[in-house]
Amino acid sequence: MNKLMQTTNDWSAFILRLTLGIVIFPHGAQKLLGWFGGGGFSGTMGFLTSAGIPSAIAFLIIMGESLGAAAIILGLMTRLCAASIAIIMLGAIFLVNLKNGFFMNWMGQQAGEGFEYHLLAIGICLALVILGGGKFSVDKFLSSKSS
């Protein structure tokens, strides 16, 4: 467990962690709590399962984007949460966005959004899986206490 939470006092990991958490959390809050115009837990579960996603996976998506993003902001279990969000983003690319091409739908001329946003999130996630939570993380605090 200590190995999973071990990290350095790195500013770059801190910046990446906050960026990822702040960007992903509102999407999770839409899914879990219905904030920001989202469907809430039951609406999102219904939407995802009607799209053919098994209910256990739909539940993990909702938890990963909401509680996982909040944990990343705090720097708690950063590597695990970042890996989870990377997997969610890969799923979004292959199940939803790949058919729309690379670019976001800036001009409203595509059927949906491209996958460039997801690649950025995956890149940040992979950096956090390597670096850990960095400066001001709960991981740093807990791993230094157990050393």
N, C-alpha and C positions, 0 to 999 in steps of 0.2 A: 504494500500500500504506500509506504514511504517513497519507493522508487517512482510510483505513478505521480506523486505530488511534488517530487523534487524539482526545484527550479532555481534559477539565478536571480539576482537583483536587477534584472534587465529592464530598461525603460522601453525598448522596442516591443517586448512582449506585453507590457502594460498597455501601450498605445494600441497594439493590435487587438488585445483582449477587450478593451473598452469599445473600440470601433465595431468589432464583430457583435458584441453583446447589445450595443445601442441600436444597431441596424436590425438585428434579428428579433430582439425582444418584442417590438410592436407587432410583428407578424405572428409571433406566438401568443401575444395578448389578444389578438383578433380571434385566434383559434380557441384559446382556452376560456377567455373571459368575455368575449364579444365586444371588446374595446375597439376603437378606431373603425367602427363600421363592420366589424367581423361577425361571423355567425355564432360565436361562442362554442362551448364544448359539444353540445348535442348537435348543433347545426353542422359543425365541422366534421364530427364523426359520421353523420348522415351523408354529407357530401363525399367524403373520402371513401367510405364503404360502398356507396352507390357507384363510384368510379372503379370499383373492383379491388380496392386495397383492403386486405384483411383487417378486421377490427383491432387486433393486437398491434399491427404496424401503424394504423391510424392513430391509436392511443400514443404510441412512442413518438410519432411525428409531433403531435400536439405538445407532449411533455418536453421533447427535445428543443422545440422552438421557443417555448415559454420558460419553464423552469431551468432548462439547460442554458438558455441565453442569460437568465438572471444569475445563474451560478458562474458563468463565464465573466460577467461584469465584476462579480466578487472575487474571481480567481479561485473558485472552489471546484476541485476535480476538473481543472481546465483541459487537460489532455483528453479525458473521456468525453466531456461535453463537446469539445471542438471536433473530435472524431465523429461523434453522433451527428452534429450539424453538417459536417462534410458529406456523410452518407445521405442525409435528408436532401441536400442540394444535388447530389448525384441522381437520386431518385427523381427529383423535380425536373432535372435536365432530360432524363431518358423517358419519363412518363408523360411530360407535359410540354416542355419548351424546345426540345430538339427540332421538332417539325417546323418551328417558327424561325429557325436560323439563329445566327449569332447575336445580332443587334437587338437592343431593346426596341420597343414599338414607339419611338419618339414622335413619329408623324401620324400615327394611327392608321397606317397603311397595311399592317400585317394582321393576320388572324389572331395573334396573341403576342406575348413577349418572347424575345430571344433568350439565350442562356448566358450572356456576358456577365450579368450580376451574379449568377450562381458560380461561375468560374472564379470571380473575385473572392466570394465568400469561401470557396474551397481552398484557394491559395492562402487566405488568412488562417483558416482552420489548420492546414498542414503546418504552417509556421508555428502555431500554438501547440500542436502535437509535439513538435520537435523541441520548442523552447520551454514549454510549460507556462505558468501564469505570470512569471516575472515579478517586478516590483509591486508592492502593496497588495499582493495576493494572499488569500487565505491559505492557499497551498504553501506558499513561502513560509508563512507564520507557523503552520502545523508541521511542516517538514523540519524547520529549524528547532522546534520544541522537542521533536522525537530523536534528534541527532545526538 
